[in-house]
Amino acid sequence: MKMTHVARAVAAALIPVALGACSTTGGQVATTGKSLTFAEVGVPVTDAQKRAVQASDLVVVNGLAHKIGYHTILRSGQQAGGGVFGELVDMHGKPLVAADGSHAISDSNDFSSLIQKDGALFMISHFESRPGAMYLTKLGQDAESGELSAQWTRNIDFSAIHGLWVPCAGSVTPWGSHLGSEEYEPDAAKWNSATGKIDPYYNAMGAYTDGDLHRINPYYYGYPVEVAVENAQGATQVMPHYSMGRLAIELAKVMPDQRTVYISDDGTNVGFYMFIADKPGDLSAGTLYAATWLQLDAKHGGNAKLSWVDLGHATDAQIKGVLDQGPPRFGDIFASAAPNKDDGSCPAGYGDINTSAGHECLMIKPGMEKVASRLETRRYAALMGATTEFRKEEGIAFDPATRSLFVSMSEVARGMEDYAKNGKPTDKYDAGGPNDVRLPYNRCGVVYRLPLGSDAAVGSDYVAKSMHGLVAGQMTQAWDKNSPIPAYRGALANNKCAINGIANPDNLTFIDGYATLIIGEDTGPGHQNDAVWAYSLEDGQLSRIETTPYGSETTGVYWYPNINGHAYLMSVIQHPYGESDEDKAPEGSQARRAYTGYIGPFPAMDAK
């Protein structure tokens, strides 16, 4: 397989400055004889380009050229068949009201799956809000061109599980269901039982429950949530998987054995997890593991062996039973003590850990091990010796040909750095815990490769035993005075990562059979305009295949090789003008509305 750049006579490609490139490392590649070439999109330099959605307009697949482009299925707030895409509702299904009196619309569109059922095609879409939402959309597909269109859309009801919390990325299971997520689980240690409040981020869920926070509990949120479409009419079944643990879940990705699942944990000082289901195709029971990073060197984003800490077995029914009885309080699960003011040590008998909650001294109360493993998964993993030092752990993708997993870290920072001097921590992110990860700061981020193999003790043929940096963004001198790449000026001044490399990698997907990893960005000052990249495992080439408007984030990149003879690369554009350049949004326009759509259509591109 060979992926090369197609020359583009566009001004953005002729900017007379040193643009810089990403840093890549080699690895195993499966050669298939298939070929894939994208027409590359130029760097946005004009105001018009920075406001636009730019995507590759041509792709060459196995020597044949095909016209492609970015196609919007729906934008947030758009109507389809009587439903309003992204309209937020309360526990009764009643639309929430915004400050100006209009119905509340989420512009935080995220992962959108394509699901086939009984000859019908559906899309399930996340809205990364509080309260969150998923929308089911019935799609039409033009038989000749492959273009997709929305026929109707409607909100999926989550009232039976107390609503939905911050659904972020997701995946499609091998058995064809949608596997969603709930990111940034609320910190139950800060829950005020008298008021029901934690902080403004959590308290926003009161809008779902008529303003009564006592109707919900922080332990209700933070799990993988599976949604199955049951028939051609669009009936759905919602299945939260409490047995898989409670975390700041970016996404869960199921391996081909239909039992092994990898789970990424977003935030600061977080872990990396693996779930082994008892039965193929059934995520309702299994054993959870957390990774330990055993560092070999610090080059190219780091290289480490991985070992796995057994966090125990649980079923959804067991943990649901705990929640239904009245969720425990944090103090029912752990005894806590303050670290010593002089040396930061913990009292005898208390575990010394550092997670997203910071440096803590905790002791599990007798008989609460299973509950702790599923309701306080990250803290429990740290107490059991797993590594909780990762930063902004995001997308997961899988290459079946080389049996490789890919995981993105949006930046290498905080707990991933080495703050220790003379064996003692000098920064709050390394206070407590083992200081397993000791890497140079890289605010532009790294995508890692994890070869998978058999492990008889775990009972899976898809266990990661090592992890190394594959492709890394490069900081310019605006962030790193020692960088060989000068700070950009003029139209590129708001880019602090190398223009021809990645900046803050987020969602990933893999084009099986073509050795191509798709990398989406979630960046602010790294790149002024977020990009989606196609990365060739064969030659390390990066091709920019999409850029998004000011202040937006690329989300939900996901590859579908063959839906009725056509392939699609789903790509969602979240909150234009929302994270930066807010002042550039046209006043009174719909420019801030998010896009849910795809790049394509491609011809069918089955791996074999």
Order of alpha helices (4+ residues) and beta strands (2+ residues): beta-beta-beta-alpha-beta-beta-beta-beta-beta-beta-beta-beta-beta-beta-beta-beta-alpha-beta-beta-beta-beta-beta-beta-beta-beta-alpha-alpha-beta-beta-beta-alpha-alpha-beta-beta-beta-beta-beta-beta-beta-beta-beta-beta-beta-beta-beta-beta-beta
